[in-house]
Amino acid sequence: MDTTDDLRHQALPRMTPVRLTVPRRALDVVVSLALLALLSPLLLFLTVLVRTTSGGPAIFRQRRMGEGAREFTLYKFRTMRQDASGPGLTCSSDSRVTGTGWLLRRFGLDELPQLFNVLRGDMTLVGPRPEAADLAHRYPPQYHWVFRHRPGLTGPCQLRSRSDAVLLEGRPDPEEYYLEVMVPRRAAMDEELLAHLTPATVALFVARTPWYLLSAAWDGSGRSSGGVGGDTGRCTEGGRS
């Protein structure tokens, strides 16, 4: 029996969202505003860089599953060719990723526009990784609970990006492996995080994230698709949004 096909057509039930506390929402607004102001020259530079090196729009938009199983539009710098097509997940090396895109992914720079998602309230600073909508609808039912929570810019799953990216290499069906093997492991990490998520925990993960990203300069994993919120769960930028 092909359970993957069953999951592909399974709609998510309506869910009561788990709202952020006032201190956490205030922290999201303050930190995202501060970072957007501080990083505005870099954001402008990366916008020009993507447009001039690969043509087309600099910003890629994709439907992701948000708080209460309500979809939202996630923003990131485009890292793939405009005509990219293929599997819905990218592995640690993928020919669809441009040269500039590889650099942006390796250091998590493609995720910086998601600070606007945090400011808007689509996302929070720390939480479960924002799942692509089509993959979210295929989650095993016992893990649907994760979509009650607001997805995060960073978190324990996001900080395993580079080590996880190699797991899909050579898989005959990367999406099936992701749903059957990786989703349960990620759900366990998210459950542990959410059980102890306080402003202090948020501050800890926010502080750890730059170190993780900078470590890409000396780790030996080669071409990695990892980033702050991007890992083996990344979807293509070519028609699956």
C-alpha positions as CSV (number, residue, x, y, z in Angstrom):
1,M,0.0,0.0,0.0
2,D,1.4,3.4,-1.0
3,T,0.9,5.5,2.1
4,T,2.8,8.4,0.5
5,D,0.0,8.9,-2.1
6,D,-2.6,8.8,0.8
7,L,-0.7,11.5,2.6
8,R,-0.4,13.6,-0.5
9,H,-4.2,14.1,-0.7
10,Q,-4.9,14.4,3.0
11,A,-6.1,17.8,4.0
12,L,-5.0,19.2,7.4
13,P,-7.9,19.6,9.9
14,R,-8.8,23.0,11.4
15,M,-6.6,23.7,14.4
16,T,-6.7,26.0,17.3
17,P,-3.5,28.0,17.2
18,V,-1.2,28.3,20.1
19,R,-0.8,32.1,20.4
20,L,2.5,33.7,21.4
21,T,2.8,35.3,24.8
22,V,3.0,39.1,24.9
23,P,6.7,39.1,25.9
24,R,7.6,36.8,23.1
25,R,5.7,38.8,20.5
26,A,7.3,42.0,21.8
27,L,10.7,40.4,21.5
28,D,9.9,39.4,17.9
29,V,9.0,43.0,17.0
30,V,12.0,44.6,18.7
31,V,14.6,42.1,17.4
32,S,13.3,41.9,13.9
33,L,13.1,45.7,13.6
34,A,16.6,46.1,15.0
35,L,18.0,43.5,12.6
36,L,16.3,44.9,9.6
37,A,17.6,48.4,10.3
38,L,21.1,47.1,11.1
39,L,21.2,44.8,8.0
40,S,19.5,47.1,5.5
41,P,22.8,47.8,3.6
42,L,23.4,44.0,3.3
43,L,19.8,43.4,2.2
44,L,20.1,46.0,-0.5
45,F,23.5,44.6,-1.7
46,L,22.1,41.0,-1.8
47,T,19.1,42.2,-3.8
48,V,21.3,43.7,-6.4
49,L,23.7,40.7,-6.4
50,V,20.9,38.2,-7.0
51,R,19.4,40.2,-9.8
52,T,22.7,40.9,-11.6
53,T,24.1,37.4,-11.3
54,S,21.1,35.3,-12.1
55,G,18.5,37.6,-13.7
56,G,14.9,37.8,-12.7
57,P,13.4,38.7,-9.3
58,A,15.6,38.8,-6.2
59,I,12.9,37.6,-3.9
60,F,11.3,34.2,-4.0
61,R,7.9,33.7,-2.5
62,Q,6.5,30.4,-1.3
63,R,3.4,29.2,0.5
64,R,4.3,27.8,3.9
65,M,2.2,26.3,6.7
66,G,1.7,28.7,9.6
67,E,0.2,29.0,13.0
68,G,-3.1,27.1,13.3
69,A,-2.5,25.4,9.9
70,R,-3.1,28.6,8.1
71,E,-0.9,29.2,5.1
72,F,1.3,32.3,4.6
73,T,3.7,33.7,2.1
74,L,7.4,33.2,3.1
75,Y,10.1,35.5,1.6
76,K,13.7,34.6,0.9
77,F,16.3,35.5,-1.6
78,R,16.1,33.4,-4.8
79,T,18.9,30.8,-4.9
80,M,17.8,28.6,-7.9
81,R,17.6,29.1,-11.6
82,Q,14.3,30.5,-12.7
83,D,13.6,27.5,-14.8
84,A,14.5,25.1,-12.0
85,S,12.3,22.0,-11.8
86,G,12.7,18.6,-10.2
87,P,12.2,17.0,-6.7
88,G,10.4,19.1,-4.2
89,L,13.4,18.9,-1.8
90,T,17.0,19.9,-2.3
91,C,19.9,17.9,-1.1
92,S,23.4,19.0,0.0
93,S,24.4,19.4,-3.6
94,D,21.9,20.4,-6.3
95,S,22.6,21.5,-9.8
96,R,19.6,23.8,-9.8
97,V,21.2,26.1,-7.2
98,T,23.1,29.1,-8.8
99,G,26.7,30.0,-7.8
100,T,25.4,33.0,-5.9
101,G,22.6,30.9,-4.5
102,W,25.0,28.3,-3.1
103,L,26.9,31.1,-1.2
104,L,23.7,32.6,0.1
105,R,22.5,29.2,1.3
106,R,25.7,28.1,2.9
107,F,25.7,31.2,5.2
108,G,22.0,31.4,5.6
109,L,21.8,34.8,3.9
110,D,18.9,33.7,1.7
111,E,16.7,33.5,4.8
112,L,17.2,37.2,5.9
113,P,14.0,38.4,4.2
114,Q,12.1,36.2,6.7
115,L,12.7,39.0,9.2
116,F,9.8,40.7,7.5
117,N,7.7,37.5,8.1
118,V,8.7,37.8,11.8
119,L,7.8,41.5,12.0
120,R,4.4,40.8,10.3
121,G,3.6,38.0,12.7
122,D,3.7,35.1,10.2
123,M,6.7,33.7,12.0
124,T,8.5,34.0,15.3
125,L,12.2,34.2,16.1
126,V,12.4,30.6,17.5
127,G,10.0,27.8,16.7
128,P,9.4,24.8,14.4
129,R,10.8,25.1,10.9
130,P,8.2,26.6,8.5
131,E,7.1,23.7,6.3
132,A,6.2,24.0,2.6
133,A,2.4,23.8,2.3
134,D,2.4,20.8,-0.1
135,L,4.6,18.8,2.2
136,A,2.7,19.8,5.3
137,H,-0.5,18.3,3.8
138,R,1.4,15.0,3.5
139,Y,2.6,14.8,7.1
140,P,1.6,11.7,9.1
141,P,-1.5,12.6,11.2
142,Q,0.3,12.1,14.5
143,Y,2.6,15.0,13.7
144,H,-0.1,17.5,12.6
145,W,0.1,19.1,16.1
146,V,3.2,21.0,15.1
147,F,1.1,23.2,12.8
148,R,-0.7,24.7,15.8
149,H,2.4,26.6,16.6
150,R,3.9,29.6,14.8
151,P,7.0,28.6,12.8
152,G,10.3,30.0,13.7
153,L,13.2,31.7,11.9
154,T,15.6,29.5,13.9
155,G,15.3,26.6,16.3
156,P,16.8,23.1,16.9
157,C,15.9,21.7,13.5
158,Q,17.2,24.8,11.7
159,L,20.5,24.5,13.5
160,R,21.0,21.0,12.2
161,S,20.8,22.1,8.5
162,R,24.2,21.2,7.3
163,S,24.4,17.8,9.1
164,D,21.0,16.8,7.9
165,A,21.4,17.9,4.3
166,V,23.5,14.9,3.3
167,L,20.7,12.5,4.5
168,L,18.7,12.9,1.3
169,E,21.7,12.2,-1.0
170,G,21.1,9.2,-3.2
171,R,17.6,8.5,-2.0
172,P,15.4,7.1,-4.7
173,D,12.4,9.1,-3.2
174,P,13.7,11.9,-1.1
175,E,10.3,13.2,-0.2
176,E,9.2,9.7,1.1
177,Y,12.3,9.5,3.2
178,Y,11.8,13.0,4.6
179,L,8.2,12.3,5.6
180,E,8.8,8.8,7.1
181,V,12.1,9.3,8.7
182,M,13.0,12.9,9.2
183,V,9.7,14.4,10.2
184,P,9.3,12.2,13.3
185,R,12.8,13.1,14.4
186,R,12.1,16.8,13.9
187,A,8.8,16.6,15.6
188,A,10.5,15.2,18.7
189,M,13.0,18.1,18.7
190,D,10.2,20.6,18.3
191,E,8.2,19.1,21.1
192,E,11.1,19.4,23.4
193,L,11.7,23.0,22.4
194,L,8.0,24.0,22.7
195,A,7.8,22.5,26.2
196,H,10.5,24.8,27.5
197,L,10.1,27.9,25.2
198,T,10.6,31.1,27.2
199,P,12.0,34.5,26.3
200,A,15.3,33.3,27.7
201,T,15.3,30.2,25.4
202,V,14.5,32.5,22.5
203,A,17.5,34.7,23.4
204,L,19.7,31.6,23.6
205,F,18.8,30.3,20.2
206,V,19.1,33.8,18.6
207,A,22.6,34.1,20.1
208,R,23.6,30.6,18.9
209,T,22.4,31.1,15.3
210,P,25.1,33.6,14.0
211,W,27.8,31.2,15.4
212,Y,26.2,28.3,13.5
213,L,26.0,30.3,10.3
214,L,29.6,31.6,10.5
215,S,30.8,28.0,11.2
216,A,30.1,27.3,7.5
217,A,33.3,29.1,6.7
218,W,35.4,26.2,8.2
219,D,33.2,23.1,8.2
220,G,34.0,20.5,5.7
221,S,30.6,19.5,4.5
222,G,31.0,20.9,1.0
223,R,28.1,22.3,-0.9
224,S,25.4,22.5,1.7
225,S,21.8,23.7,1.2
226,G,21.6,24.5,4.9
227,G,20.7,27.9,6.3
228,V,18.8,29.4,9.3
229,G,15.6,27.9,8.2
230,G,16.6,25.9,5.2
231,D,17.8,22.4,5.3
232,T,16.8,19.1,3.8
233,G,13.2,20.3,3.9
234,R,13.8,23.1,1.4
235,C,11.5,23.0,-1.6
236,T,12.5,23.9,-5.1
237,E,12.0,27.4,-6.4
238,G,10.7,26.0,-9.6
239,G,6.9,25.5,-9.6
240,R,6.1,23.7,-6.4
241,S,5.1,26.8,-4.5
